[in-house]
Structure formats: C-alpha cells, structure tokens
Amino acid sequence: MRCTLRAAVVATLVLSVLGTPSSRPHLRPFERRHTVPAGFTNHGAAAPETMLDMRIALAMADKDRLEATLLDVSTPSSPNYGKYLTLEEARALAGPSPDTVRAVGDWLRAEGIHYDVGGAYGDWLTFSIPVSKANQIFAASYQSFVHGHSDSTQVRTMQFSIPETLFEHIDAVYPTTSIVPPPAGGPIGVTEVPSFVDLSAAAVPGDDAVPASCNTTVVPSCLQALYETPATPATVPSNRIGVTGFIGQWAQLDDLHTFLYNFRKDVNPYTNFSVKSVDGGVNPQGKQYAGNEANLDEQYTCGLATNVTNTFYTVGNKNPDGVSGFLDVFQTINNETSPPSVVSTSYGFDEPGLGPTLATRICNGYMPLGARGISLIFASGDGGVAGSRSSNCTQFVPTFPGTCPYITSIGGTHNVPEVAVGFSSGGFSNFFGRASWQNSAVSSYLAQLGGTNAGLFNTTGRAFPDVAAQGEKIVIVNGGQGYYIGGTSASCPIVASNIALINDRLAAKGLPPLGFLNPWLYSNPQMFTDITSGSNPGCGTNGFPALSGWDPVTGLGTPLFSKMLAAAGL
C-alpha cells in the first residue's frame, strides 16, 4: 500500500453576464415532472434574484458506437475482450461534436450568457444565472421545494423547455426537474445507525471454515472464509482501487490503523490510503471528524484488498442534493490518464427523484469509464423495494445508479449460511431497459415469480442488483470505538476488494483488468453461491423473494474467489 497522502482539487468556475437577444428561438418542452416527490412541499415561486449554478450536458458525438465498444471489450467471447480504449479514444466517442458545441454555445451567447466548458471530454457547459433569467430562457417556473425531514430547500422547476433545434445537441440540464432528498452523511443514507460493540468482544475467528461467531459479528476473516478472499498481499502498485466519499464523510487514518491492528494482524497496521479532492473536498483527521460510512469503506477495502493501492476521493459540499458531486467525482476519474481499476461507491438516489434525462446522462457517463477498463461498483440501497425507505409508496421504487446498465450493483446478505437481508434494494428500472447480458437470467426469475407483485414493477426494465455480499453486523472502528454497522454500503466495498485482488493477479501476468464486469458475471454464474432464502419487503408487500438463480435481492449470489480466478483465466 502506498503511504503518500495526496490531494488534488477539482473546481468549476462560473461567470454570469446577462443580456437579451433580439429574438428567441422556438422553445419545445424538454422534461416535465408530474408530481412532487414524497417528503417535499412546494412553498411557491423562488425569489427571482436567487442564483442557480447551471449545467448543460452536451450530447455525445457517437454514443451508439461507444456502447457497442463497451460491450465488445467487456464480453468474454469477443475477440476484442480486454482491448480497452485510451483516454483519447474514449474522448473521441464520448465528447461532443463540433456542431453540438457550436449550436449550444451560439444559443447561450445570444442570451448574453458567458459559460465555461467542463467535464472530462468538454461535454458539460456551466454558468451562473438568477432564477429570473432561468425562467426566461427555459420557459420554466422555478419554485422552492422544502424537504420536511431536514427543512432544507431546493430550487427546482416542474417543467422546462429548450430550443427545438437543440434537442439533438442537449442531453440534460441541471438543476431543473430533479428533486432528491438532501444528503445525510452522503447523497442518501445507505448505512444504518451503528450500535456500540466492544472491540475485544469481536474476536478474530479461528481456523474453522466459517465460524459460528460470523452470524453475529462480521470481521475481515469471516469474509475471507465465506468468499475465499486471499490474505496474500497484492504485488502491482499501479493497480489501484478508488473509494468515493461524499459530504461530511471523512475517513480516519487512526481508525483504519486500529481496525487493522485488531482484525488484520498479518498486515502492517499503518497501511494508509491517499486522498484526492473533488469540489473542494477535504478529509480532516480527528475523532470529531470520523464518518462511519467513509471509515467502513476504507477499512474494508484496505482490510480485504491487501496491499492494493487505495485512493479516497473526497467530494465537497457544493450543492444541497449531492447530484453535482456525483457528476464531478466520475468526471475527475474519467479525466485521469491512470485511473483506478475499480471504484467503490456506497451512495445513490431514488430513480424517480432524479428524473429520466439526468439519470440517463449520468448513466451514459459511466460508459467511457467501463470502455477504459474500470469496474464501477455501487451499493444497491437499503430500503428493499421501497428505495430510500419510502413509507407510502404504491409502486416499487428503483434506486440509481443501481439501475444503470453500465455499472455493477451490489445487494446484501446476512447470517451463515447466507440469506438475503431484508433491506437489500433491488428490482427493475423504469428508465433503462433490460440489458442483453442479463436477459436469460432475468427471464428465468420472472417465470418462477409468476404473478407475484404484478403491476408494481416494470418487467422489461434493467434488473438489479447483480451480485451481493454480507451487509449486516459488520464491525468497524469509528472515532476510536468499535461499532456494528449495516447496509449494502458494506457489501459494496467487499465485492470491490475481491475484484481489485483479481485485477492485481491479472496485472502481474501482464493482462488487462476485468473492466465492466456484468457480461463476465452473467456468463459465469458458477462463480457465486446462489442465495435462495429471504426477501426485500417494502411498499406494503413482502417484496421480491430470493429464488434459485438470479433474483432482485441478491443478484447472482455472493462471490467465490477461486472460481472467479478460474473464470478470469488464472
């Protein structure tokens, strides 16, 4: 593990100069929200002088070719498997065409708006304007939406328009119709409130295959036994795992050292991670700054992916809903010439809150990362079929990015033998269609399910999660104390660590990393322990049952490292 603490700052500069064109183009409705999301109340028109930091996502030059390339280099049966794109090759496909840059730029300049060009591929335009100007150029009506639980306010519009001639050039505009809950230690609270546990009581299991103590206290050795995760240190420093941390979640080196001293006595307890700042993110040290989510993610990636170089991407508090941070951290990684081979993210949103255009654009932004050989791994969420634990849902609520077809979504299990844990979010997207690589597995599940939950979910949507891991009674150190913690945010770094270790062995043989995982995962179901018990209740139902084969609670099952190695040709 590299012990250097690094920091880099990613910032977006915005300028605003307002004017009025002599004539405006014909506007056409671009997106409309029909209902205010649960938990929010419309408090009326926003003050006209309120400033909005706007972003326009420019259409990719060749999205269809990028998607075809991603699948080609990620499908084991393809002759191009593992032949990933360079940064420049990805930019040529994912960046905007000159015509798109010119058309959107001409419109903004005609409106008297000075903008900056951002994003890894020059695919985002940013500018700052008052609500009065936004209402004017987007034919919008920006309102103040107050979130009841936090009393925080978001300025959004229920609908907006853009020039009809720009429909082919613009993918999304933010902030407009996305209304998502404010972050609670992150974009959504995917970790449960931890309860105290004495570190001395969390004894390291012995030599039994999976000790009975792992039913109540999960530490790294439990996971090594369950998933055959090796303790052998990684040997290739250039193989790196990235961990994302959002607003107010800071990973503590002292807590990591205490964790390793107690639960990985075979490694150097002073193993460290480096830090990279996004949007002014910081990572202050001290008990008062300890974040249970950030500590969980770093302790289990450092504690399982032994000696794999580890980078903590800390994202600053730049916006009230976490969306900008989500955009910026992956733009930062997209722009790196030597990015991590695996990125673990334990945060997400309810799909309906984002809306289809923004969710689709964020999802499409993951394609070039996968095409460059990066595995993107996300927690599926902790509300079962109710998304972020909605208590009044009448339809199942999918969670994003778990529903994006270009990432790998991780559900949760507990106990030994493993069963599905009830909070494991999973289901079917309402924005993205079922992916080709999962069609057979999902069709088999739906045939077993029959008419259960009919009408509550989209049978043709992208199905998630893809795989699962332990997500309850996980022991962490936070502020110098031991805690139990739960959530698929624990499952996510566990799976990511196993992938990072496989990538290390591939790199040692001069082979490319696994990259976008899903075509490989679904073509090798023997790599997993199939979980056939449990369900993920919500919305007044029992949710989906875990059944033989893939299911929308635990996906294909939990990993078996030796079989994954074999499937990777090692």
Sequence and secondary structure as in RCSB ss.txt:
>XXXX:A:sequence
MRCTLRAAVVATLVLSVLGTPSSRPHLRPFERRHTVPAGFTNHGAAAPETMLDMRIALAMADKDRLEATLLDVST
PSSPNYGKYLTLEEARALAGPSPDTVRAVGDWLRAEGIHYDVGGAYGDWLTFSIPVSKANQIFAASYQSFVHGHS
DSTQVRTMQFSIPETLFEHIDAVYPTTSIVPPPAGGPIGVTEVPSFVDLSAAAVPGDDAVPASCNTTVVPSCLQA
LYETPATPATVPSNRIGVTGFIGQWAQLDDLHTFLYNFRKDVNPYTNFSVKSVDGGVNPQGKQYAGNEANLDEQY
TCGLATNVTNTFYTVGNKNPDGVSGFLDVFQTINNETSPPSVVSTSYGFDEPGLGPTLATRICNGYMPLGARGIS
LIFASGDGGVAGSRSSNCTQFVPTFPGTCPYITSIGGTHNVPEVAVGFSSGGFSNFFGRASWQNSAVSSYLAQLG
GTNAGLFNTTGRAFPDVAAQGEKIVIVNGGQGYYIGGTSASCPIVASNIALINDRLAAKGLPPLGFLNPWLYSNP
QMFTDITSGSNPGCGTNGFPALSGWDPVTGLGTPLFSKMLAAAGL
>XXXX:A:secstr
                     SS   EEEEEE  S  TTEEEEEE  TT EEEEEEEE  TTHHHHHHHHHHHH 
TTSTTTT    HHHHHHHHS  HHHHHHHHHHHHHTT   EEESTTS EEEEEEEHHHHHHHTT  EEEEEETTT
TEEEEEESEEEEEGGGTTTEEEEESSS      SSSSS  S   EE  GGGS    SSSS GGGGT B HHHHHH
HH    S    TT EEEEEE TT B  HHHHHHHHHHH TTS TT   EEEEETT     SGGGB HHHHHHHHH
HHHHSTT EEEEEEE   SSSSHHHHHHHHHHHHT SS  SEEEE   EEHHHH HHHHHHHHHTTHHHHHTT E
EEEE  SSGGGTTT SS SS   EETTT TTSEEEEEEETTTTEE TT   EEEEEEE  GGGHHHHHHHHHHHT
TTTTTSS TTEEEE  EEEE SSEEEEETTEEEEE SHHHHHHHHHHHHHHHHHHHHHTT     S HHHHHT G
GGEE   S B  BTTB   B  SS BTTTBT EE HHHHHHHTT 
